[in-house]
Amino acid sequence: MLQRVIAKRMAKDVTDQPRNETNSSGPTATEEDKLVCEDCKSGIRGPYVSALGKIWHPEHFVCTKCTKTLQNCGFIEEKGKRFCQSCYETHFARECKKCHKRIFGNSVSALDAFWHPDCFVCAVCNHSFDGAGFIVQDGLPYCESDYNVKFSIKCRGCDGVIGAGQSYVEAANSSYHSVCFKCYSCSARLENSKFYVSGGNIKCVQCN
């Protein structure tokens, strides 16, 4: 779990307390109140650092990689270990495909790469996809609207766009939606049927 946290330095009363000897197998009152360092597992007498519900000797609250103190600064927890931002960037943070900066927090995995959510946008209008689908062309993502303007084919029958994934027919150097591929004279659909080209128009066998 990745967390960015600010630690707090605390102080513990170090006045010696009398020990209550007991034959009970449970902890004594003084043992119950004893603070134990998460790193060295030794008791703490004096100042200590508190973060993520745990405590450390100040000298033990350091970056796992470079051993720089993490007191009074942000740190990031990864797989139960603590790292300063510099070490986390070097060893763990992924690089955004678009801005090439390191990614902290949420990311988008797409096109065999990772992106900041604000960086994964349409290559034309730069608007976020907001969870909607996108179309890839030449390795770049496009919203449907911009893809249709930039790449789609026009249907000769209705003059509309033949969108990505739509079935269409190519005939007589023109393209048609499957439902628009009709006889020029009687409007019979000609998909998967014989047709003739007459005067630049598509006609069925009966009307030719």
Buried (B, 14 or more C-beta within 10 A) or exposed (E): EEEEEEBEEEEBEEEEEEEEEEEEEEEEEEEEEEBBBBBEEEEBBEEBBBBBEBBBBBEBBBBBBEEBBBBEEEBBBBEEEBBBBEBBBEEBBBBBBEEEEBBBEEBBEBBEBBBBBEBBBBBBEEEBBEEEEBBEEEEEBBBBBBBBEEBBBBBBBEEEBBBBEBEBBEEBEBBBBBBBBBBBBEEBEBBEEEBBBEEEBBBBEEBB
